[in-house]
Amino acid sequence: MRFLFCLFLVQISWSQLTVQQSVNAFVQDAVNKHAKISFEAIDMESGEVISAYHENQAIPGASTTKLFSTASAFELLGENYRMKTTIYCDGFIDIDSVLHGNIWIRGGGDVSLGSKFFSFENQELQFLVAWTDSLKAKGIKFIEGAVIADASDFGYEGTPETWHSGDVGNYYGALAGGINFYDNTVKLKFNTGNNGTKAHFVGMFPEVPGFHLDNQVLAANVSSDETIVYGDAFELNRSIKGTLPSHATNFIVKGSMPDPENQLAIEWVKVLLLHGIQVEDGAKGYRLHQKELHANSYDNKIRLFQVEGETVKNIANWTNLKSVNVFADGLVNALAYQKTGKGNLTTGLRVIHEFWKDKINLDGFLIHDGCGLSRSNLISANHFCSLLRYMSGSSHFEAFKGTLPIAGKTGTAKSLCKGEVGEGRVFAKSGSMQGVKSYAGYIDSSTGKKIAFAITVNDFSCSGNQLTVRMEKIFNALAQY
């Protein structure tokens, strides 16, 4: 028995040495000569540190930030919480089915509305047909006023100051607000000719009135979209630079939608007209028409119907699996709205900090968004591991862990540790932006150990993919621990 116990201790020591050796080799690699690295791996049951390197150094981690957004949503809202959109009218409906007043869309922050992640392709806006049918069922065949989209419960903070100007005009820089639909994106369509010639901008969907695009895109010998769209929230004058594949027809570039609130009213008016309901005063967004609409209250309006969005569990699943930025920030907004009645990002981040400060050590922790686009976010490996270990004791643990991509199998980790020991054993959120690479999550080792880990690297001197190959050696060592 004593011999077996000694053998067990030798095996543990050897495994730990192997992990530490892989970490040491990674740190000493020439590509990390000038890099900032924060790493930690812990035994979730005992809390013992298996291996660490500058684990308390808080640095930008890109999309691994989403772990705090999704974990907070599970804990504070619950798996089954749904964001809602409510339709009201003011005035009255006469015997001729004329509404003498306006239709109001009161946004409740639902990011799943008309999302490609919850709709069939090219059917994302079918919900507007269902809304139209609901109006008809209420006896409305003519609207004397306007369709007014109102996202004011969530405010209009606009683009976060810490976001890079080269991000906000692109699809991944779409802002979440009180009204969201179609993932708050637009599709910009181009035709291209010979290499070096200017691409031709041929149109967009949805069509945004007043939209102007300064097109500086050239055709080139490339195989994918290599453009950047510039333009802040609510800004209709935008520019696009870069290259697209030559001799392409109807090539789609996805950008962020300038004003989802106003655009939703426009799109519904179009559908209403197609189905025989005229809207005399057209579409209005509350932000643009606050002065004429005056202070808004729903106490004297008639609630017509309410639409529930997808559950927190389903939204969090896509947030982490495919790293959907607008979903992450939408969850933060939902936290703020549910807890304070003010659904803006600033308030949501404050709610997150207040919740976690008594549960884990937040020294040095700072986030400016919920998605990780901000390069001013500061999160250490220890912050991540503390969060991950806390969640392992939560009633929402299985749902939370189930949102994480699985190495070699799903989501953004589909190629990670492929064909290696870590395949199927590493459950991790990844984070990537120029000069930043990170992973954080769980590892179920071949010996039955349950491990939480996090690694973030800034300022490395190789490609992100090349750095990941080097990180995989650490993950595989942990998978055998």
Rosetta blueprint (number, residue, H / E / L):
1 M L
2 R H
3 F H
4 L H
5 F H
6 C H
7 L H
8 F H
9 L H
10 V H
11 Q H
12 I H
13 S H
14 W H
15 S H
16 Q H
17 L H
18 T H
19 V H
20 Q H
21 Q H
22 S H
23 V H
24 N H
25 A H
26 F H
27 V H
28 Q H
29 D L
30 A H
31 V H
32 N H
33 K L
34 H L
35 A L
36 K E
37 I E
38 S E
39 F E
40 E E
41 A E
42 I E
43 D E
44 M L
45 E L
46 S L
47 G L
48 E L
49 V E
50 I E
51 S E
52 A E
53 Y E
54 H L
55 E L
56 N L
57 Q L
58 A L
59 I E
60 P L
61 G L
62 A H
63 S H
64 T H
65 T H
66 K H
67 L H
68 F H
69 S H
70 T H
71 A H
72 S H
73 A H
74 F H
75 E H
76 L H
77 L L
78 G L
79 E L
80 N L
81 Y L
82 R E
83 M E
84 K E
85 T E
86 T E
87 I E
88 Y E
89 C E
90 D L
91 G L
92 F E
93 I E
94 D L
95 I L
96 D L
97 S L
98 V E
99 L E
100 H E
101 G L
102 N L
103 I E
104 W E
105 I E
106 R E
107 G L
108 G L
109 G L
110 D L
111 V L
112 S L
113 L L
114 G L
115 S L
116 K H
117 F H
118 F H
119 S L
120 F L
121 E L
122 N L
123 Q L
124 E L
125 L L
126 Q L
127 F H
128 L H
129 V H
130 A H
131 W H
132 T H
133 D H
134 S H
135 L H
136 K H
137 A H
138 K L
139 G L
140 I L
141 K L
142 F E
143 I E
144 E L
145 G L
146 A L
147 V E
148 I E
149 A E
150 D E
151 A L
152 S H
153 D H
154 F H
155 G L
156 Y L
157 E L
158 G L
159 T L
160 P L
161 E L
162 T L
163 W L
164 H L
165 S L
166 G L
167 D L
168 V L
169 G L
170 N E
171 Y H
172 Y H
173 G H
174 A L
175 L L
176 A L
177 G L
178 G L
179 I L
180 N L
181 F L
182 Y H
183 D H
184 N H
185 T E
186 V E
187 K E
188 L E
189 K E
190 F E
191 N E
192 T L
193 G L
194 N L
195 N L
196 G L
197 T L
198 K E
199 A L
200 H E
201 F E
202 V E
203 G E
204 M E
205 F E
206 P L
207 E L
208 V L
209 P L
210 G L
211 F L
212 H E
213 L E
214 D E
215 N E
216 Q E
217 V E
218 L E
219 A E
220 A E
221 N L
222 V L
223 S L
224 S L
225 D L
226 E E
227 T E
228 I E
229 V E
230 Y E
231 G L
232 D L
233 A L
234 F L
235 E L
236 L L
237 N E
238 R E
239 S E
240 I E
241 K E
242 G E
243 T E
244 L E
245 P E
246 S L
247 H L
248 A L
249 T L
250 N L
251 F E
252 I E
253 V E
254 K E
255 G E
256 S E
257 M L
258 P L
259 D L
260 P H
261 E H
262 N H
263 Q H
264 L H
265 A H
266 I H
267 E H
268 W H
269 V H
270 K H
271 V H
272 L H
273 L H
274 L H
275 H L
276 G L
277 I L
278 Q E
279 V E
280 E L
281 D L
282 G L
283 A E
284 K E
285 G E
286 Y L
287 R L
288 L L
289 H L
290 Q H
291 K H
292 E H
293 L H
294 H L
295 A L
296 N L
297 S L
298 Y L
299 D L
300 N L
301 K L
302 I E
303 R E
304 L E
305 F E
306 Q E
307 V E
308 E E
309 G E
310 E E
311 T E
312 V H
313 K H
314 N H
315 I H
316 A H
317 N H
318 W H
319 T H
320 N H
321 L H
322 K L
323 S L
324 V L
325 N H
326 V H
327 F H
328 A H
329 D H
330 G H
331 L H
332 V H
333 N H
334 A H
335 L H
336 A H
337 Y H
338 Q H
339 K H
340 T H
341 G L
342 K L
343 G L
344 N L
345 L H
346 T H
347 T H
348 G H
349 L H
350 R H
351 V H
352 I H
353 H H
354 E H
355 F H
356 W H
357 K L
358 D L
359 K L
360 I L
361 N L
362 L L
363 D L
364 G L
365 F L
366 L E
367 I L
368 H L
369 D L
370 G L
371 C L
372 G L
373 L L
374 S L
375 R L
376 S L
377 N L
378 L E
379 I E
380 S L
381 A H
382 N H
383 H H
384 F H
385 C H
386 S H
387 L H
388 L H
389 R H
390 Y H
391 M H
392 S H
393 G L
394 S L
395 S L
396 H L
397 F H
398 E H
399 A H
400 F H
401 K H
402 G L
403 T L
404 L L
405 P L
406 I E
407 A L
408 G L
409 K L
410 T L
411 G H
412 T H
413 A H
414 K L
415 S L
416 L L
417 C L
418 K L
419 G L
420 E L
421 V L
422 G L
423 E L
424 G L
425 R L
426 V E
427 F E
428 A E
429 K E
430 S E
431 G E
432 S E
433 M E
434 Q L
435 G L
436 V E
437 K E
438 S E
439 Y E
440 A E
441 G E
442 Y E
443 I E
444 D E
445 S L
446 S L
447 T L
448 G L
449 K L
450 K E
451 I E
452 A E
453 F E
454 A E
455 I E
456 T E
457 V E
458 N E
459 D L
460 F L
461 S L
462 C L
463 S L
464 G H
465 N H
466 Q H
467 L H
468 T H
469 V H
470 R H
471 M H
472 E H
473 K H
474 I H
475 F H
476 N H
477 A H
478 L H
479 A H
480 Q L
481 Y L
